[in-house]
Amino acid sequence: MRADRLLSILRLLQVHGRLTARDLATQLEVSERTVLRDMDALSTAGIPVYAQRGAGGGWMLPDWYRSELPGLADAEVRALFLARPRSVLDDLGLAEASEAALDKLRAALPSGERRDAEHAAQRLYIDSAGWRRSKDEVPHLPAIQDAVWRDRRLALGYCRADGTVVERVVEPLGLVAKGHIWYLIAAVDGEPRTYRVSRVHDARITDDVFTRPSAFDLAAWWTASTAAFDSRLPAYPVAVQVSPLAMAHLERPGGYMRVAERGLPDGDGWTRLDLLFEDWRDAGGWLLSMGPQVRILEPAELRDDLIALAESVLRMYAGD
């Protein structure tokens, strides 16, 4: 309905500040001509929408303007009270502020909507941490967050996966919390890169302000980046049975390995796992390191190779 669309335009302009007719048309799934007609209707109704011309322009509302938009729908209330992973808010120092804001929102809600929010909160809890995973230490997260908020360049001391520490001056574009792990997305020479925040040894905010790319979308970039990473994941499949003792080591595998599928423990507590390795060398190295705590089920040739290798080691030491 047109009235709903006009209210959506006001909400979008208040949230984003400035949007082009094309941006509005895309989000509302209408034509740009329809958006222009809607703008005429808003102006006729006394809403002070105006267009700023030139590069970086678009439709805007004055800073002083605030509209009284309709109340929240039931699903929107539930979403607000559920979408708040405690560990993420703790890391950002926003847990208490989040609780205070929700208390204010709860107090402002009609009694029926307040009951719905409390009903949802008591029946669904989102735990973003994985099993048996220790929490990353991120002492430099506050400084990194500050630089992200203020568009300031960061001088980083960063430890690579091989242990080498490098110095980088980066343009911080955003932070991503994936489970219990924080990542910094920052541009170097205009190219976004990913840095694990727990590997940052030093973070110094510089006085240099950078211009954030207007077209950069953090969520879209992260989705595309993780999809590209997944496409490069290991592709050598190995089926094994793993003892209860060996299960504790699965969070620290050697090389590139991931669990594709996990079965249920049998009567002795051994669990079938379908694993993916980068190649047979990585598979053999990890499996040998686990000793008798892992039984290879498939492929048979890998099992035969490891038997032959073990026999050659025994012969060597027997000869000594």
Secondary structure, DSSP 8 states (H G I E B T S, - for coil): -HHHHHHHHHHHHHHHSEE-HHHHHHHHTS-HHHHHHHHHHHHHTT---EEE-STT-EEE--TT---------HHHHHHHHH---HHHHHHHT-HHHHHHHHHHHHHHS-HHHHHHHHHHHTT-------TT------TTHHHHHHHHHHTEEEEEEEE-TTS-EEEEEEEEEEEEEETTEEEEEEEETTEEEEEEGGGEEEEEEEEEE----TT--HHHHHHHHHHHHHHTS--EEEEEEE-HHHHTTTTS-SSSEEEEEE----TTS-EEEEEEESSHHHHHHHHHHTGGGEEEEE-HHHHHHHHHHHHHHHHHHHH-
